[in-house]
Amino acid sequence: MSTELEPFSFAKRIPTTPSIGSTTVTKPDHIHLSFGFAAPHLFPIELLSYAAAEAVTQQGRKALQYSGAPGPGKVLAWIQNRSKLNDIHVDTDQILVTYGSTQGIDLTTRILVEPGDHVWVEAPSFFSALQAFRVAEATITSFPIDENGVRVDLIEEALIDARSNGKRIPKFLYTMPTYHNPGGVTLSIPRRKQLVRLAREYNFFILEDDAYSELNFSGKRYPSLYSLFPERVIYLNTFSKIIAPGLRLGWLIADKSILTKARLLNLGGSIGVFTQEIVAKLLDEFPFQPHIESLIAHYRRQSDVMADAIRTDFGDHVTFHQPEGGFYIWLRFQDHVNTTEFLQDAADRGVSFVDGRSFYVNAEAEGHSYLRLCFSYVSEDQIVRGVQKLADAYFAYLSKTMSST
Amino acid sequence: MSTELEPFSFAKRIPTTPSIGSTTVTKPDHIHLSFGFAAPHLFPIELLSYAAAEAVTQQGRKALQYSGAPGPGKVLAWIQNRSKLNDIHVDTDQILVTYGSTQGIDLTTRILVEPGDHVWVEAPSFFSALQAFRVAEATITSFPIDENGVRVDLIEEALIDARSNGKRIPKFLYTMPTYHNPGGVTLSIPRRKQLVRLAREYNFFILEDDAYSELNFSGKRYPSLYSLFPERVIYLNTFSKIIAPGLRLGWLIADKSILTKARLLNLGGSIGVFTQEIVAKLLDEFPFQPHIESLIAHYRRQSDVMADAIRTDFGDHVTFHQPEGGFYIWLRFQDHVNTTEFLQDAADRGVSFVDGRSFYVNAEAEGHSYLRLCFSYVSEDQIVRGVQKLADAYFAYLSKTMSST
């Protein structure tokens, strides 16, 4: 029976390259400035433990069946209510609970994109999203960001050019308008208005990834793109940053035509019924607003500590935009610097970061002079020491490259 | 801003028809012989409640991060160990934990199928699987089952015909060889050997959906198809039937080339980390074998009660194969009977079933003289009363159609 098998022809749309991301390091004292993770000590562990036990005991037989109506109903109602803070007013049948916002990206892509269709993104963008678009065989075009978010003027130019020259209009634009990952920037209100005007005029969807909007350091509020144009914006959010990522629970808000298709792609399966019951119980018992405020206070302070450390250790060797919210600081070096080239030395010195090119459509040619630091997962002390180690790696790299030229 | 929007061109591969399934009925005394659900009173509620609280308390910060290594590791190790009972001997990196076996079907389809590729299925088959294949724009061909499972002789004929006449060989065959849903039948050992021989000779994959194999009433064991041909069988199983469906946790076992692609499609997301930690804790504490034995004893008795009730109430109006395991009895009426035509009357009388055509590729033309009953979710008393009501609906339908002809 051990005759040799012929090779098998897999679906062409699945690439064979592994996904890019952070380096894997296992030393216990390693400082992970690469991880875009929430701070574990801020998870509401005691309450979740209680909620888990209670939900199983009280709602157990329903929770553990395919569709425990009360729990999921409660989570939907909570999402519906909380969304009003973002000026999103929807029926619960416009909300789909998803396995994290990543599933929302995947579903949207599968609903909107045929192979060869165009998807427009920001440069830089979220690597898992880029991977979803590649798997769908989309043609991906990217538009740069600046300190006010994506350059909507360049998007408009491209649309005018497409219309004049018979080129393709994108099926959708994927954007993280508020506290961008990795850019840390926020799309200005005039640009938000201009972007939805373009979506209306040229008839494309906007996929608004709003994972970080609750983590608002400045108090300044921005209207969600969804609130400006509900017919053509698909809105994604998640419990990952505000409760805990391990729950793998997010949500998608969109027009009912999208929801119908998304449910069909889910093949009739309910999403994380058991987890939903636990989250429902947690949200019932939870002083949510004080929790959010403590998250904000913590992450704001971390952001300040990291920004100070960068200024101290790098001086005018880097520029960055101090974020109004979220998890990230995006460092820009001079154009000739290639951050990938000191990734390994930094790891050897005990600090990890994600090199800039990982966030670009064309990783070979773009983003080499940037890197992403995340201040959410580590302690203040680790931030200070991590940035110092990073600076050591950078300056060692710099003197080496300068001496060799 | 309320100008009319142009219509939008969605991806063509997403159908606009809703999924088919059971009728929705909300009367509290309604008897659901349609639901293919596990019996809620057999869920290990107390232990799950304890495991949930303990897992969160002990492993909480890890469990709630993206990747809690110990928990998922434990679940993988449990699956690896338990699989040996099915003669499946694999490394843990050949096991992917999924959101139920439905996600396994979806991932496999996306990995193997280009639009227009051929997928072969059993007639009848699982409707969510058929939906996944339709969404992937596969060309679906079905092969009948009899009391020994799918007619492998007809599959061989079709393969010979395909090779001789330049027709397409399927990318994969989707099969539920053990305690088929809805057929209740089990693929015989000679047919299992013949089927894997064909897969080897013609170089196609087999997607083996093994959701029910633990629920073995007869004690007779069948080798999994995976154990006969690990290179070209993708094996699916789930905790849905043996712990609880609401966990939405299943697994896929396959060659590493498949696993690599499946992980890529998951976009780097860990699957239900939190739920995995709880299940790991449960499995740690759980007298699993006695639990399985009590499930088997219960479902075996339910199956007997239903079979007796059918014989009493339907006499020679129906034929069926009494299952050696699983959840289902598949009733065959005379060819001129259309079970869809008494679905509503039965619902009005207080009993639901799934009409046969819902399990067929061509629901307009096939399966009309069959229906599926599920004995797992209801009590013995409900089985007896439900089958009686069903017989009332059937005989009322019969006298109406006979008098009108």
Interface residues (C-beta under 8 A of the other chain):
Chain A: M1 T3 L5 E6 F8 F10 A11 K12 R13 I14 P15 T16 P18 S19 G21 F37 A38 P40 H41 F43 I45 E46 L48 S49 Y50 A52 A53 A55 V56 T57 G60 R61 K62 A63 L64 Q65 Y66 G68 Y99 G100 T102 Q103 I105 D106 R110 I111 L112 V113 E114 D117 S128 Q131 A132 V135 R200 N203 F205 E231 R232 I243 A244 P245 G246 L247 R248 S257 T260 K261 L264 L265 L267 G268 G269 S270 I271 G272 V273 F274 T275 E277 I278
Chain B: M1 T3 L5 E6 F8 F10 A11 K12 R13 I14 P15 T16 P18 S19 G21 F37 A38 P40 H41 F43 I45 E46 L48 S49 Y50 A52 A53 A55 V56 T57 G60 R61 K62 A63 L64 Q65 Y66 G68 Y99 G100 T102 Q103 I105 D106 R110 I111 L112 V113 E114 D117 S128 Q131 A132 V135 R200 N203 F205 E231 R232 I243 A244 P245 G246 L247 R248 S257 T260 K261 L264 L265 L267 G268 G269 S270 I271 G272 V273 F274 T275 E277 I278
